[in-house]
Amino acid sequence: MINCDVEYIHPYGRRFILYTDKEWSKGRIHLTTKDVILEGTQTYRFPLVSIVSVDKKIALPTIKEGRSTLLLEYVDIVQKERIFTLFSGYGACIRSFKKHLLSLLTSNVYITYKIQDKWERGFMRAQDSDIIFVPSNYKFHISKLLKFERRSMSTGFSNVGVIVLKVEEGEDTREIWVVTPPLKRDFFWQLLGIMNEEYIYSQLLSKLTRTERLILLLVNEGATVEEILQKHQITPEEFKDITDKLEELGLIKKIIILRITDKGKGILEHITE
């Protein structure tokens, strides 16, 4: 389905023990309908049914410029323990990998959902930029998702957690209540979040010129300032103006510009995270 060149730490942790001093190894990850496959010093398979969390909030090592991380927690059936594996790769590829992974992790999970006043049992699936509820076949584009939040709902015997979606329909707003298995709820929440971020990102990109988009791509791929200046034949001042704009739009999380004199010429260096 999708693959990315990565650096990885395997295992990054076991249960509550983290190996933050381990060195990164180079490899490649592949996503299939059944597994995440890591090809590195050895070949590892992580069955999707064994994955219990994605990007759990734990301590992570510093990564290189323009890269994103993917942290998988899964149950090793042989060793009967939870193990973490950490991946680092170029941002766009890792984001796409994560979206497809979360889509697979949620696509066949039975949920109960309410649209208007009718409760149904079925599935919530992602298809490109659409969210589809089966079997009602109710569908909306992610751009119509105004808000989504966590709430609790009383069943008469106990409270259960739900995800409430507020969807724009013309001049009206429709609420959709989604009840998922507790251990799978974060996967649904993360999928909605990454699809929403992806849409916002695409809208920001539409505001950029071709040169600005290419420079953003090179920055995300870890290119040096000298490489960017030579490739696009722009001045350091033009580069600074473009990176300032990218920072203001939130497309670069953090950028530090340092001016260094080299034979009377200003050279700009940058550090991104």
C-alpha positions in Angstrom: 0.0 0.0 0.0 2.6 2.5 1.1 6.3 2.5 2.2 8.8 4.9 3.6 12.6 5.1 4.0 13.2 5.4 7.7 15.6 5.3 10.6 14.4 3.2 13.5 15.0 2.0 17.0 13.8 -1.6 17.6 12.9 -2.2 20.3 12.6 1.3 21.6 11.0 0.1 24.9 9.4 -2.8 26.7 6.5 -2.2 29.0 7.6 0.9 31.0 11.3 0.7 30.2 12.6 3.0 27.4 15.9 2.6 25.6 16.5 6.2 24.8 20.3 5.7 24.4 20.0 3.2 21.5 21.4 4.2 18.1 19.2 4.7 15.0 19.4 2.1 12.3 18.4 2.6 8.6 15.6 0.6 7.0 12.3 0.8 5.2 8.8 0.2 6.4 5.9 -1.2 4.3 2.2 -1.2 5.1 0.0 -4.0 3.9 -3.6 -4.8 4.8 -2.4 -7.1 7.5 1.0 -6.0 8.7 3.6 -3.3 9.2 6.8 -4.7 7.8 10.2 -3.3 8.8 13.2 -4.2 6.6 16.3 -3.3 8.4 19.2 -5.3 9.9 16.5 -8.0 10.0 12.9 -8.2 8.7 10.2 -7.7 11.3 6.4 -8.0 10.9 4.0 -6.3 13.2 0.5 -7.7 12.6 -2.1 -4.9 12.7 -4.2 -6.9 15.2 -1.3 -6.7 17.7 -0.9 -2.9 17.6 -2.4 -1.3 20.7 -1.3 2.3 20.3 0.1 4.8 17.8 2.2 7.8 18.9 1.8 7.2 22.6 2.9 10.3 24.5 6.3 9.2 26.0 9.8 10.6 25.8 11.3 10.6 22.3 14.9 11.3 21.2 15.8 14.4 19.1 15.3 13.8 15.4 16.8 15.3 12.3 15.5 18.4 10.6 12.4 18.0 8.4 11.5 14.6 9.8 8.5 13.1 11.7 8.2 10.2 14.0 5.9 7.2 14.2 5.8 5.2 17.5 4.1 1.8 17.5 3.2 -0.1 20.6 2.3 -3.7 20.0 1.9 -7.0 21.9 4.5 -9.6 21.2 2.6 -12.9 21.5 5.8 -15.0 21.9 7.3 -12.9 24.6 3.9 -11.9 26.0 4.8 -8.3 26.6 4.2 -4.9 25.1 7.0 -3.5 22.9 7.6 -0.1 21.4 9.3 0.5 18.0 10.2 4.0 16.9 10.5 5.2 13.3 11.8 8.5 11.9 11.3 9.6 8.3 10.5 12.5 6.0 7.4 14.3 7.3 5.1 13.9 4.3 5.8 10.2 3.9 5.4 9.4 7.6 2.1 11.5 7.8 0.7 9.6 4.8 1.8 6.2 6.3 0.2 7.1 9.6 -3.1 8.1 8.0 -3.3 4.9 6.0 -2.3 2.8 9.1 -5.0 4.5 11.2 -7.6 4.0 8.4 -6.8 0.2 8.4 -6.9 0.0 12.2 -10.4 1.5 12.3 -12.0 0.2 9.1 -13.3 -3.1 10.4 -14.0 -2.1 14.0 -17.7 -2.3 14.9 -19.1 0.9 16.3 -22.5 2.3 17.2 -23.3 5.7 15.8 -26.2 8.1 15.9 -27.1 10.3 13.0 -30.0 12.6 13.8 -32.2 10.4 16.1 -31.4 7.0 14.6 -28.8 4.7 16.2 -27.1 2.1 13.9 -24.4 -0.5 14.3 -21.7 -0.6 11.6 -18.4 1.0 10.6 -16.8 4.4 10.1 -14.4 4.4 7.2 -12.0 6.9 5.6 -11.8 7.1 1.8 -9.4 9.8 0.5 -10.8 12.9 2.2 -14.3 11.5 2.9 -15.7 9.9 6.1 -18.3 7.2 5.3 -20.6 5.5 7.8 -21.7 2.0 6.8 -24.4 0.7 6.4 -26.2 4.1 6.3 -23.8 5.3 3.5 -23.9 8.8 5.1 -20.8 10.6 3.8 -19.2 14.0 4.3 -15.9 15.6 3.1 -13.4 16.3 5.9 -13.7 20.1 5.1 -17.3 20.0 6.4 -16.1 18.7 9.9 -16.5 21.9 12.0 -15.5 20.3 15.3 -15.1 16.9 17.0 -14.9 16.3 20.8 -14.9 13.7 23.4 -17.9 13.3 25.7 -19.5 10.8 28.1 -23.0 9.4 27.6 -25.1 7.6 30.2 -26.5 4.2 29.3 -28.6 3.9 32.4 -26.1 1.6 34.0 -22.9 3.4 33.4 -21.2 6.1 31.4 -19.5 5.4 28.1 -17.1 7.6 26.2 -18.2 8.9 22.8 -16.8 11.0 20.0 -19.2 13.8 18.8 -18.8 15.1 15.3 -20.3 18.4 14.2 -20.7 18.5 10.5 -21.7 21.4 8.3 -24.7 20.8 6.0 -25.6 23.9 4.1 -26.7 26.4 6.7 -27.3 23.8 9.3 -25.0 21.7 11.6 -25.5 18.0 12.1 -24.3 16.1 15.2 -23.0 12.5 14.8 -22.4 10.5 18.0 -19.9 7.7 17.7 -19.4 4.9 20.3 -16.3 2.8 19.8 -14.7 0.0 21.8 -12.7 1.8 24.5 -9.3 0.4 23.5 -9.9 1.5 19.9 -11.2 5.0 20.5 -7.9 6.8 20.2 -7.4 5.3 16.7 -10.6 7.0 15.6 -9.7 10.2 17.3 -6.3 10.3 15.7 -7.6 9.4 12.2 -10.0 12.4 12.4 -7.2 14.6 13.6 -4.7 13.7 10.9 -7.4 14.0 8.1 -8.3 17.4 9.5 -4.7 18.5 9.6 -4.1 17.2 6.1 -7.0 19.3 4.8 -5.8 22.5 6.6 -2.2 21.8 5.2 -3.5 21.5 1.7 -5.4 24.8 2.1 -2.2 26.5 3.3 -0.2 25.1 0.4 -2.7 26.6 -2.0 -1.6 30.0 -0.8 2.0 29.4 -1.8 3.7 30.1 -5.1 5.4 27.3 -7.0 8.9 28.4 -5.7 7.6 28.6 -2.1 6.1 25.1 -2.4 9.4 23.7 -3.8 11.4 25.4 -1.0 9.1 24.0 1.6 9.5 20.5 0.1 13.3 20.8 0.2 13.3 22.1 3.8 11.2 19.1 4.8 13.6 16.8 3.1 16.5 18.3 5.1 18.2 20.2 2.2 20.9 22.7 3.3 20.4 26.4 2.7 23.3 26.4 0.1 21.6 23.6 -1.8 18.3 25.5 -1.9 19.9 28.8 -2.9 21.8 27.2 -5.7 18.9 25.1 -7.0 16.5 28.0 -7.2 19.0 30.8 -7.8 17.5 33.1 -5.1 19.3 35.5 -2.8 19.6 34.9 1.0 17.2 37.8 1.5 14.6 36.2 -0.7 15.1 32.9 1.1 14.5 34.6 4.5 11.3 36.3 3.2 10.0 32.9 2.0 10.9 31.0 5.2 9.4 33.9 7.3 6.1 33.3 5.4 6.3 29.6 5.9 6.8 30.1 9.6 3.9 32.5 9.9 1.6 30.0 8.1 2.7 27.3 10.6 4.3 25.1 7.8 7.6 25.2 9.6 7.3 24.6 13.3 10.4 26.4 14.3 13.0 28.2 12.3 16.1 29.9 13.6 18.0 32.1 11.1 21.7 32.8 11.8 23.7 35.2 9.6 27.4 34.3 9.1 29.9 36.4 7.2 31.9 34.6 4.6 34.2 36.8 2.5 31.9 39.7 2.9 28.8 37.8 1.8 25.8 37.0 4.1 25.1 33.3 4.3 22.0 32.1 6.0 21.8 28.9 7.9 18.6 27.5 9.4 17.6 24.8 11.8 14.1 23.3 11.7 12.4 20.9 13.9 
